């Protein structure tokens, strides 16, 4: 274990998390109304209707798969009588499908942004940096998923152990340093993405309308037909019309 390993897997994760939290707080303090996607739907909507939902919903599945794979220890799945073959087969099928769908959705959005002049002109400098980073993160994740079919490496005994050790403030650097290159590259790209998150349009993820799921219903009541409508000035007699003399 070298000093570089300690810096990458023992220090860098906390730096990325600090930048994410501090950057989000700074953005909320000085650019609260910038928590937006800067929608370009008025310029082009056909590709957006396909690529937008495909990318976002598939990304939710990808995140769910990462949470399951990184936070759920192998001992728990064994206790639930889920064999390793069954777990890895389901992870390969569902994770691969979700990753491919997210990559296709992102590809549609990128094609839309490149081929539509108005949308291309609305692309900021941060977008030009974040979009390639997103592509690299997805490609690295898909490569790791594809190689897991033939690679005997069990990430739940390496990468997952390192990830959970971060929450205990005792990083298991050796567990991540011994992981295959594609897993380490995927982790480094993901940490870079999280550090850049507050300074890009990705910040809109923190404004998802989750409150709509739990807010009370808005009750609409129709006016009773038995109650005639009475104009506020109904008691005032209209002014009499007088002939106009010519």
C-alpha positions as CSV (number, residue, x, y, z in Angstrom):
1,X,0.0,0.0,0.0
2,X,1.6,3.2,-1.2
3,X,1.1,6.9,-0.3
4,X,-0.8,7.3,-3.5
5,X,-3.3,4.6,-2.5
6,X,-3.8,6.3,0.9
7,X,-4.4,9.7,-0.9
8,X,-6.8,8.2,-3.5
9,X,-8.8,5.8,-1.3
10,X,-8.4,7.3,2.2
11,X,-8.4,11.0,1.7
12,X,-10.0,11.8,-1.7
13,X,-13.5,10.4,-0.9
14,X,-13.8,12.8,2.1
15,X,-12.5,15.7,0.0
16,X,-15.1,15.0,-2.7
17,X,-17.8,14.8,-0.1
18,X,-16.7,18.1,1.5
19,X,-16.7,19.9,-1.9
20,X,-20.2,18.4,-2.6
21,X,-21.7,19.6,0.7
22,X,-19.9,23.0,0.9
23,X,-20.5,23.7,-2.8
24,X,-24.2,22.9,-2.6
25,X,-24.5,25.2,0.5
26,X,-22.6,28.0,-1.3
27,X,-24.8,27.6,-4.4
28,X,-27.9,27.7,-2.3
29,X,-26.7,30.8,-0.6
30,X,-25.6,32.8,-3.6
31,X,-27.5,31.2,-6.5
32,X,-30.6,29.7,-5.1
33,X,-32.6,30.4,-8.3
34,X,-29.9,28.6,-10.3
35,X,-31.1,25.2,-9.0
36,X,-32.6,24.5,-12.3
37,X,-32.0,22.4,-15.5
38,X,-32.3,25.6,-17.6
39,X,-34.9,23.7,-19.7
40,X,-34.6,23.9,-23.5
41,X,-37.8,22.2,-24.2
42,X,-39.1,25.1,-26.2
43,X,-36.2,24.7,-28.7
44,X,-36.7,20.9,-29.2
45,X,-39.1,18.5,-27.6
46,X,-39.3,15.3,-29.7
47,X,-35.9,13.9,-28.7
48,X,-36.3,15.3,-25.2
49,X,-39.5,13.3,-24.6
50,X,-37.6,10.1,-25.4
51,X,-34.1,10.7,-24.0
52,X,-35.1,12.6,-20.8
53,X,-37.3,10.0,-19.1
54,X,-35.2,7.1,-20.4
55,X,-32.0,8.6,-18.9
56,X,-33.5,9.7,-15.6
57,X,-35.6,6.5,-14.8
58,X,-32.7,4.2,-15.8
59,X,-30.3,6.3,-13.7
60,X,-32.6,5.7,-10.7
61,X,-32.3,2.0,-11.3
62,X,-28.5,2.3,-11.6
63,X,-28.3,4.2,-8.3
64,X,-30.6,1.6,-6.6
65,X,-28.3,-1.2,-7.9
66,X,-25.2,0.6,-6.5
67,X,-26.9,1.0,-3.1
68,X,-27.7,-2.6,-3.0
69,X,-24.3,-3.8,-4.1
70,X,-22.3,-1.5,-2.0
71,X,-24.2,-1.3,1.2
72,X,-25.7,-4.8,1.5
73,X,-23.0,-7.2,2.8
74,X,-22.6,-10.7,1.4
75,X,-23.4,-12.2,4.7
76,X,-26.9,-10.7,4.6
77,X,-27.7,-12.2,1.2
78,X,-26.4,-15.6,2.3
79,X,-28.6,-15.4,5.4
80,X,-31.6,-14.7,3.1
81,X,-30.6,-17.9,1.2
82,X,-29.6,-15.9,-2.0
83,X,-26.8,-17.8,-3.6
84,X,-23.8,-16.0,-5.1
85,X,-24.7,-17.3,-8.6
86,X,-28.2,-16.0,-8.3
87,X,-27.1,-12.6,-6.9
88,X,-24.4,-12.0,-9.6
89,X,-26.7,-13.2,-12.4
90,X,-29.5,-10.8,-11.3
91,X,-27.0,-8.0,-10.8
92,X,-25.5,-8.6,-14.3
93,X,-28.9,-8.7,-16.0
94,X,-30.7,-5.8,-14.2
95,X,-27.6,-3.6,-13.7
96,X,-26.5,-4.1,-17.3
97,X,-29.9,-3.3,-18.7
98,X,-30.3,-0.2,-16.5
99,X,-26.8,0.9,-17.5
100,X,-27.4,0.4,-21.2
101,X,-30.7,2.3,-21.0
102,X,-29.1,5.2,-19.1
103,X,-26.3,5.3,-21.7
104,X,-28.8,5.3,-24.6
105,X,-30.9,8.0,-22.9
106,X,-27.8,10.2,-22.4
107,X,-26.7,9.6,-26.0
108,X,-30.1,10.8,-27.2
109,X,-29.8,13.9,-25.1
110,X,-26.2,14.6,-26.3
111,X,-27.3,14.2,-30.0
112,X,-30.2,16.5,-29.4
113,X,-27.8,19.1,-27.8
114,X,-25.3,18.9,-30.7
115,X,-27.8,18.9,-33.6
116,X,-30.1,21.6,-32.4
117,X,-28.5,25.0,-32.8
118,X,-30.5,26.8,-30.1
119,X,-29.9,24.0,-27.6
120,X,-26.2,23.9,-28.5
121,X,-25.9,27.7,-28.0
122,X,-27.5,27.3,-24.5
123,X,-24.8,24.8,-23.5
124,X,-22.6,26.3,-20.7
125,X,-19.0,25.6,-19.9
126,X,-19.9,23.4,-17.0
127,X,-22.1,21.4,-19.3
128,X,-19.2,20.8,-21.7
129,X,-17.2,19.4,-18.8
130,X,-19.9,17.4,-17.0
131,X,-21.4,15.6,-20.1
132,X,-18.1,13.9,-21.0
133,X,-17.6,13.0,-17.4
134,X,-21.1,11.4,-17.2
135,X,-20.3,9.4,-20.3
136,X,-17.0,8.2,-18.9
137,X,-18.7,7.2,-15.6
138,X,-21.4,5.2,-17.4
139,X,-18.9,3.5,-19.7
140,X,-16.6,2.5,-16.8
141,X,-19.6,1.1,-14.9
142,X,-20.8,-0.8,-17.9
143,X,-17.3,-2.2,-18.5
144,X,-17.1,-3.3,-14.9
145,X,-20.5,-5.0,-15.2
146,X,-19.5,-6.7,-18.4
147,X,-16.2,-8.0,-17.1
148,X,-17.8,-9.3,-13.9
149,X,-19.3,-12.1,-16.0
150,X,-15.9,-13.6,-16.7
151,X,-13.8,-12.0,-14.0
152,X,-13.5,-14.0,-10.8
153,X,-13.2,-10.7,-8.7
154,X,-16.0,-10.3,-6.2
155,X,-16.5,-6.6,-5.7
156,X,-18.6,-7.2,-2.6
157,X,-15.5,-8.5,-0.8
158,X,-13.4,-5.5,-2.0
159,X,-15.0,-2.4,-3.3
160,X,-18.1,-2.7,-1.1
161,X,-15.9,-3.3,2.0
162,X,-14.0,-0.1,1.2
163,X,-17.1,1.9,0.6
164,X,-18.8,0.8,3.9
165,X,-15.5,1.5,5.8
166,X,-15.8,5.2,4.7
167,X,-18.8,5.6,6.9
168,X,-16.9,4.3,9.9
169,X,-14.2,6.9,9.3
170,X,-11.7,4.1,9.0
171,X,-11.1,3.6,5.2
172,X,-10.0,0.1,4.2
173,X,-7.5,1.4,1.7
174,X,-6.1,-2.1,0.9
175,X,-9.5,-3.4,-0.1
176,X,-9.8,-0.8,-2.9
177,X,-6.2,-0.7,-3.9
178,X,-6.3,-4.4,-4.8
179,X,-9.5,-4.0,-6.9
180,X,-9.2,-4.3,-10.8
181,X,-8.3,-1.1,-12.7
182,X,-11.8,-0.7,-14.1
183,X,-13.4,-0.5,-10.6
184,X,-10.8,2.0,-9.4
185,X,-11.3,4.1,-12.5
186,X,-15.1,4.0,-12.0
187,X,-14.7,5.1,-8.4
188,X,-12.3,8.0,-9.3
189,X,-14.6,9.2,-12.0
190,X,-17.6,9.0,-9.7
191,X,-15.8,11.1,-7.0
192,X,-14.8,13.7,-9.6
193,X,-18.5,13.9,-10.7
194,X,-19.7,14.4,-7.2
195,X,-17.1,17.1,-6.6
196,X,-18.3,18.9,-9.8
197,X,-22.0,18.3,-9.0
198,X,-22.8,21.6,-7.2
199,X,-21.3,23.7,-10.0
200,X,-23.3,22.2,-12.8
201,X,-26.9,21.7,-13.9
202,X,-26.8,18.4,-12.0
203,X,-27.7,20.5,-8.9
204,X,-31.3,20.4,-10.0
205,X,-31.4,16.8,-8.6
206,X,-31.7,18.4,-5.1
207,X,-34.9,20.1,-6.2
208,X,-36.8,17.0,-7.2
209,X,-40.5,17.6,-6.3
210,X,-40.6,14.8,-3.7
211,X,-43.0,16.8,-1.6
212,X,-45.7,16.2,-4.2
213,X,-45.8,12.5,-3.2
214,X,-46.9,13.3,0.4
215,X,-48.7,16.6,0.2
216,X,-52.4,16.7,1.0
217,X,-54.9,16.7,-1.8
218,X,-56.2,20.0,-3.1
219,X,-60.0,19.8,-2.7
220,X,-62.1,21.5,-5.4
221,X,-65.8,22.1,-4.7
222,X,-68.3,23.2,-7.2
223,X,-70.7,26.0,-6.4
224,X,-74.1,24.6,-5.3
225,X,-76.8,25.1,-7.9
226,X,-79.4,26.0,-5.3
227,X,-77.4,29.1,-4.4
228,X,-77.9,31.7,-7.0
229,X,-74.9,33.8,-7.9
230,X,-75.2,37.3,-6.5
231,X,-73.0,40.0,-7.8
232,X,-71.3,42.1,-5.1
233,X,-73.0,45.2,-6.4
234,X,-76.4,43.5,-6.9
235,X,-78.0,45.8,-4.4
236,X,-77.0,48.9,-6.3
237,X,-79.5,50.0,-8.9
238,X,-77.9,50.7,-12.3
239,X,-77.8,54.3,-13.4
240,X,-80.8,55.4,-15.5
241,X,-80.1,55.9,-19.1
242,X,-81.0,59.4,-20.4
243,X,-81.3,60.4,-23.9
244,X,-78.4,62.4,-25.2
245,X,-79.5,65.7,-26.6
246,X,-77.9,66.7,-29.9
